[in-house]
Amino acid sequence: MLRTAFVPANVALDLLAFAKPTTENFSRVWAAAPFSRYYGNTIFMVAGILAVQFIFITLAGYAFARLDFYGSKILFVILLVQLMISPDVLIMPVYRLMGKLDLINTRIGIMLPFFASAMGTFFIRQSVKTIPYELEEAAVIDGCSLPRMLMQIYVPLLKPAYIAFGFISSSYQWNNFLWPLVMINSVEKRPLTLGLAIFAMSYETGAQWSDVCAATLLVVAPLLIAFLVFSKQFTESMAHTGIK
């Protein structure tokens, strides 16, 4: 794919042919489809989902780890069971719910079902349980409120768990295709994955594989570059979270 994206269309399928690398395919792809809008939609949805997830998993993870309330163990078991259910199984009931809320063909309709994360809650819960409770007791004695304690004590100590979950959640949302396909029917609100699929189908008859590969590289490159740049931090965070 990498080679095909950077060679002219007339030699794209000839593996033995040598051609000078060119960026003409990328320019043509960028002009043929509104990829800048697709990028904006995807970044907005990924960032929005991740921001809300961080808030919810922090509160829920702390509650499961530190608060002893009625039914907490049963709720935690239900949370673990939810981890075993594929999101694709729930598409139809969630779609009906989005329809009742009049959120079909909206960005918030794509984002809303992912605001809560069972895996993220589990990550944070396990990490909170490893933090000495004496830190919380000392903060309470000093008159620290719960929101301030979460922000100044727990959030900094939970950084490895946030990094690990952030990479996993971002990559999933960036590559999410089926849910946007069901929810979105307007060009202006398409994410990258859906835009790429429509673009590739429009080129099937002409078999312009150099353009299709260039478009695919535009979609996967940001995640690939981010992983290569932050791979050390990601692996260290995963190891740190696993040890906990």
Buried (B, 14 or more C-beta within 10 A) or exposed (E): EEEBBBBBBEBBEEEEEEEEEEEBBBEBBBEBBBBEBBBBBBBEBBEBBBEBBBEBBBBBBBBBBBEEEEEEEEEBEEBEEBEEEEBEEBBEEBBEBBEEEEBBBBBEBBBBBBBBBBBBBBBBBBBBEEBEEEEBEEBEEEEBEEEEBBEEBBEEBBEBBBBBBBBBBBBBBBBBEEBBBBBBEEEEBBBBBBBBBBBBEBBEEEEBBBBBBBBBBBBBEBBEEBEEEBEEBBEEBBEBBEEB
